[in-house]
Amino acid sequence: MSIKRMNTSQKIAVSPALPVSFEKVRILVVGDVMLDRYWFGEVNRISPEAPVPVVRVEKREERLGGAANVARNIATLGGGAGLLGVVGEDEAGDVVDGLLTGLGIDSFLTRDPAISTIIKLRVIGRHQQLLRIDFEEPPTDTVLRDKLTRYNALLPQYGVIVLSDYAKGSLVNVADMIATAKQAGKCILVDPKGDDFSRYAGATILTPNKSELMRIVGSWKSEDELTTKAQNLRTSLALEALLVTRSEEGMSLYTDDQVMHFPTMAREVFDVSGAGDTVIATMAVALGAGLPYAESVALANRAGGIVVGKLGTATVTHAELLG
């Protein structure tokens, strides 16, 4: 369902037809690769050394994070995913590579001996995140040049490109990547970061969240004002579509001939970490399978509503979308 040449915003409901399988969809994910580590434990006392809880670690988990989590979500939905990124020549890089292999994701990781793999360590006590510790270093220039060459070689093998920018340094060549993919006729989805979106010009669709969009266009006082600012940004960047994820307000899709609002489908919000990865991954497989924007966003909205009810960087399966 679409709303042609709308001047005002409307809320609508869309019931997408879910493809039987996404296995023929091939998506190349490029961006900041991370390893998410979780330490789970019980909290029974406060430390005598400082007014902080003492967590007795009882379980540890390792999950793909950042751009790797986007690829993980694509694979879990049944799509064919390849991941191009940079990790260190270290134990964490080995773990990332092993997790990718286990999920059947084509790994095109470059090992940079000058850096350590990006790690986000989360300490969980009584089902609540108590602390997050980040380990990160930007890739070196030499590795980034090699990555761009490899990207150009891989491009013909994939129909959809997802650029997952976490502002960690892996996508400094994003403008060149978009230009090359656009010339090759690829569908290009970008999860943006930062104060300057001009480097994403020419992409097919951008998926900022509300706060990211506000940093670019300023605040708004009404839906009409938001629509004007969103459409002006979309036009200035030559995008086919702009999808704004708005937390409890759902999602808003802006294209040349429609403005569509999708109310949130989250029954319970337990953890929003990684939700944006799930949204863009679902959009990618849906668009790659030939679904139009409205149905693709409706599926992504449903997937986002499911994943925020899970702990940590989680995924949604094809079967869960059917439920």
C-alpha positions as CSV (number, residue, x, y, z in Angstrom):
1,M,0.0,0.0,0.0
2,S,1.3,3.5,-0.8
3,I,0.2,7.0,-0.4
4,K,0.8,9.0,-3.5
5,R,2.2,12.6,-3.4
6,M,1.1,13.1,0.2
7,N,1.4,16.5,1.8
8,T,0.7,15.3,5.3
9,S,1.7,12.3,7.2
10,Q,-0.6,9.3,7.9
11,K,-0.3,6.2,9.9
12,I,-1.1,3.0,8.0
13,A,-0.9,-0.7,8.6
14,V,0.8,-3.0,6.1
15,S,0.6,-6.8,6.1
16,P,3.6,-7.9,4.0
17,A,3.6,-11.2,2.1
18,L,6.6,-13.0,3.4
19,P,8.6,-14.9,0.8
20,V,8.9,-18.7,1.4
21,S,12.7,-18.3,1.5
22,F,15.4,-15.6,1.2
23,E,18.1,-18.1,0.1
24,K,18.5,-16.6,-3.3
25,V,19.2,-13.2,-1.9
26,R,23.0,-12.4,-1.8
27,I,24.1,-9.4,0.3
28,L,27.5,-8.0,0.9
29,V,27.9,-6.3,4.3
30,V,30.7,-3.8,4.7
31,G,31.6,-1.9,7.8
32,D,32.9,-1.9,11.3
33,V,33.3,-5.5,12.5
34,M,33.1,-6.1,16.3
35,L,33.0,-9.0,18.8
36,D,30.4,-8.7,21.5
37,R,31.3,-10.4,24.7
38,Y,28.9,-11.0,27.6
39,W,29.7,-11.9,31.1
40,F,26.6,-13.1,33.1
41,G,26.6,-13.4,36.8
42,E,24.8,-12.9,40.1
43,V,25.0,-9.7,42.2
44,N,24.7,-10.4,46.0
45,R,26.8,-7.7,47.6
46,I,28.4,-4.3,47.2
47,S,32.2,-4.1,46.9
48,P,34.1,-3.0,50.1
49,E,36.5,-1.2,47.8
50,A,34.0,1.2,46.1
51,P,30.2,1.6,46.0
52,V,29.8,-0.8,43.1
53,P,28.1,-4.2,42.8
54,V,30.2,-7.3,42.8
55,V,29.3,-9.6,39.9
56,R,30.2,-13.3,40.3
57,V,30.6,-14.4,36.7
58,E,28.9,-17.7,36.0
59,K,28.5,-17.7,32.2
60,R,30.3,-16.1,29.2
61,E,29.0,-15.7,25.7
62,E,30.5,-14.3,22.4
63,R,28.4,-12.9,19.6
64,L,29.1,-11.1,16.4
65,G,28.7,-7.3,16.7
66,G,28.5,-4.2,14.5
67,A,28.6,-5.0,10.8
68,A,29.1,-8.7,11.7
69,N,25.8,-8.6,13.5
70,V,24.1,-7.3,10.4
71,A,25.5,-10.3,8.4
72,R,24.5,-12.6,11.3
73,N,20.9,-11.3,11.0
74,I,20.9,-11.8,7.3
75,A,22.1,-15.4,7.7
76,T,19.6,-16.2,10.4
77,L,16.8,-15.0,8.1
78,G,18.0,-17.4,5.5
79,G,19.8,-15.0,3.1
80,G,23.2,-15.4,1.7
81,A,25.7,-13.0,3.4
82,G,29.2,-12.0,2.8
83,L,31.1,-9.8,5.3
84,L,34.0,-7.4,4.3
85,G,35.8,-5.8,7.2
86,V,38.9,-5.5,9.3
87,V,39.9,-7.3,12.5
88,G,43.2,-7.6,14.3
89,E,45.6,-10.5,14.2
90,D,44.5,-11.7,17.6
91,E,42.4,-14.2,19.5
92,A,39.2,-12.0,19.2
93,G,39.7,-11.9,15.4
94,D,39.9,-15.7,15.4
95,V,36.6,-15.9,17.3
96,V,34.9,-13.6,14.8
97,D,36.1,-15.7,11.9
98,G,34.9,-18.9,13.6
99,L,31.5,-17.5,14.3
100,L,31.1,-16.4,10.7
101,T,32.1,-19.8,9.5
102,G,29.6,-21.5,11.9
103,L,26.8,-19.4,10.4
104,G,27.7,-20.0,6.8
105,I,28.7,-16.4,6.2
106,D,31.3,-15.7,3.5
107,S,34.2,-14.1,5.4
108,F,36.3,-11.5,3.7
109,L,38.1,-10.2,6.8
110,T,41.4,-8.4,6.5
111,R,43.8,-8.9,9.4
112,D,45.5,-5.7,10.5
113,P,48.5,-6.6,12.7
114,A,48.7,-3.0,13.9
115,I,45.4,-3.0,15.7
116,S,43.3,-5.1,18.1
117,T,39.8,-6.4,17.1
118,I,37.0,-4.1,18.3
119,I,35.5,-5.7,21.4
120,K,32.4,-4.6,23.4
121,L,32.4,-6.4,26.8
122,R,29.1,-6.2,28.6
123,V,28.7,-7.3,32.2
124,I,25.2,-8.5,33.0
125,G,23.9,-9.0,36.6
126,R,20.3,-10.1,37.3
127,H,19.3,-9.7,33.7
128,Q,20.5,-6.0,33.6
129,Q,23.5,-4.5,32.0
130,L,25.8,-3.1,34.7
131,L,28.8,-2.1,32.7
132,R,30.2,-2.0,29.1
133,I,33.9,-1.8,28.3
134,D,35.0,-1.0,24.8
135,F,38.3,-1.9,23.1
136,E,38.8,-0.2,19.8
137,E,41.4,1.2,17.4
138,P,40.9,2.5,13.8
139,P,42.4,0.4,10.9
140,T,45.6,1.5,9.2
141,D,45.5,3.3,5.9
142,T,47.3,0.5,4.0
143,V,44.6,-2.0,5.1
144,L,41.8,0.3,4.2
145,R,43.2,0.7,0.7
146,D,43.4,-3.1,0.3
147,K,39.8,-3.3,1.6
148,L,38.6,-1.0,-1.1
149,T,40.3,-3.0,-3.8
150,R,38.7,-6.2,-2.5
151,Y,35.3,-4.5,-2.3
152,N,35.5,-3.6,-6.0
153,A,36.4,-7.2,-6.8
154,L,33.5,-8.7,-4.7
155,L,30.8,-6.3,-5.9
156,P,29.7,-8.3,-9.0
157,Q,28.9,-11.3,-6.8
158,Y,26.1,-9.6,-4.8
159,G,22.8,-7.9,-5.6
160,V,22.5,-5.9,-2.4
161,I,25.1,-3.9,-0.5
162,V,24.8,-2.9,3.2
163,L,27.2,-0.3,4.6
164,S,27.2,-0.5,8.3
165,D,28.9,2.6,9.7
166,Y,29.7,2.6,13.5
167,A,32.2,5.5,13.1
168,K,35.1,3.2,14.0
169,G,37.1,4.0,10.9
170,S,36.4,1.1,8.5
171,L,34.2,3.1,6.1
172,V,36.4,6.2,5.4
173,N,36.0,5.2,1.7
174,V,32.2,5.0,1.9
175,A,31.6,7.6,-0.8
176,D,33.8,5.7,-3.3
177,M,32.0,2.4,-2.3
178,I,28.5,4.0,-3.0
179,A,29.6,5.5,-6.3
180,T,31.0,2.2,-7.5
181,A,27.9,0.2,-6.4
182,K,25.5,2.7,-7.9
183,Q,27.3,2.5,-11.2
184,A,26.9,-1.3,-11.0
185,G,23.2,-1.0,-10.4
186,K,23.2,-2.4,-6.9
187,C,20.7,-1.7,-4.1
188,I,22.7,0.2,-1.5
189,L,21.5,0.4,2.2
190,V,23.4,2.5,4.7
191,D,23.2,2.7,8.4
192,P,24.8,6.1,8.9
193,K,26.7,7.8,11.7
194,G,28.2,11.3,12.4
195,D,27.4,14.9,11.7
196,D,27.9,14.8,7.9
197,F,25.7,12.6,5.8
198,S,27.0,14.1,2.5
199,R,29.4,11.1,2.1
200,Y,26.3,8.8,1.8
201,A,24.9,10.7,-1.2
202,G,23.7,8.4,-4.0
203,A,22.8,5.5,-1.8
204,T,19.4,3.8,-2.3
205,I,18.2,4.1,1.3
206,L,19.5,5.6,4.5
207,T,18.3,4.2,7.9
208,P,19.2,6.8,10.6
209,N,17.5,6.7,14.0
210,K,15.7,9.7,15.4
211,S,18.7,11.2,17.3
212,E,21.0,10.6,14.3
213,L,18.6,12.4,12.0
214,M,18.2,15.3,14.5
215,R,21.9,15.9,14.5
216,I,21.7,16.5,10.8
217,V,18.5,18.4,10.2
218,G,17.8,19.9,13.7
219,S,14.7,19.3,15.9
220,W,11.1,19.5,14.8
221,K,7.8,20.4,16.5
222,S,5.3,18.6,14.3
223,E,5.0,15.7,11.8
224,D,4.7,18.1,8.9
225,E,8.0,19.8,9.9
226,L,9.7,16.4,10.2
227,T,8.4,15.4,6.8
228,T,9.7,18.6,5.2
229,K,13.1,18.2,6.8
230,A,13.3,14.5,6.0
231,Q,12.3,15.0,2.3
232,N,14.7,17.9,1.9
233,L,17.5,15.7,3.2
234,R,16.5,12.8,1.0
235,T,16.4,15.0,-2.1
236,S,19.7,16.7,-1.3
237,L,21.5,13.3,-1.0
238,A,19.8,11.9,-4.1
239,L,18.3,8.9,-2.1
240,E,15.4,6.8,-3.3
241,A,14.2,6.5,0.3
242,L,14.9,7.6,3.9
243,L,13.8,5.3,6.7
244,V,13.8,6.9,10.2
245,T,13.6,4.5,13.2
246,R,11.9,6.4,16.0
247,S,11.9,4.1,19.1
248,E,8.5,4.0,20.7
249,E,7.1,6.1,17.8
250,G,7.8,3.3,15.3
251,M,9.3,4.0,11.9
252,S,8.7,6.6,9.1
253,L,9.5,6.0,5.5
254,Y,10.0,8.9,3.1
255,T,10.2,8.4,-0.7
256,D,9.5,10.6,-3.7
257,D,5.8,9.6,-3.8
258,Q,4.9,8.4,-0.3
259,V,5.2,9.1,3.4
260,M,4.4,6.1,5.5
261,H,4.3,5.6,9.3
262,F,4.6,2.3,11.0
263,P,3.6,2.1,14.7
264,T,6.0,0.2,17.0
265,M,5.3,-3.5,17.2
266,A,7.4,-4.1,20.4
267,R,5.4,-5.8,23.1
268,E,8.2,-5.5,25.6
269,V,11.5,-3.6,25.3
270,F,14.2,-5.6,27.1
271,D,17.3,-4.5,25.2
272,V,17.7,-2.2,22.2
273,S,21.3,-3.0,21.4
274,G,21.7,-4.3,17.9
275,A,18.1,-3.5,17.0
276,G,19.2,-1.2,14.1
277,D,21.3,-4.1,12.7
278,T,18.2,-6.3,12.6
279,V,16.2,-3.6,10.9
280,I,18.6,-2.9,8.1
281,A,19.3,-6.7,7.7
282,T,15.6,-7.4,7.3
283,M,15.2,-4.5,4.9
284,A,18.1,-5.8,2.8
285,V,16.8,-9.4,2.4
286,A,13.2,-8.1,1.7
287,L,14.3,-5.6,-0.9
288,G,16.7,-8.2,-2.4
289,A,13.8,-10.7,-2.7
290,G,11.9,-8.1,-4.7
291,L,9.5,-6.7,-2.1
292,P,8.5,-3.0,-2.4
293,Y,9.5,-0.5,0.2
294,A,6.3,-0.5,2.2
295,E,6.3,-4.3,2.6
296,S,10.0,-4.4,3.3
297,V,9.7,-1.7,6.1
298,A,6.7,-3.5,7.6
299,L,8.8,-6.7,7.9
300,A,11.8,-4.7,9.3
301,N,9.4,-3.1,11.8
302,R,8.1,-6.5,12.9
303,A,11.6,-7.8,13.2
304,G,12.7,-4.8,15.3
305,G,9.7,-5.4,17.6
306,I,10.8,-9.0,18.2
307,V,14.5,-8.4,18.7
308,V,14.2,-5.7,21.4
309,G,12.4,-8.3,23.5
310,K,15.7,-10.3,23.6
311,L,18.8,-9.8,25.6
312,G,21.9,-8.3,23.9
313,T,22.7,-8.3,20.2
314,A,20.1,-10.9,19.0
315,T,18.5,-12.0,15.7
316,V,15.1,-12.9,14.3
317,T,14.4,-16.0,12.3
318,H,12.2,-16.4,9.3
319,A,9.8,-18.5,11.4
320,E,9.5,-15.7,14.0
321,L,8.5,-13.3,11.3
322,L,5.8,-15.7,10.3
323,G,4.5,-15.8,13.8
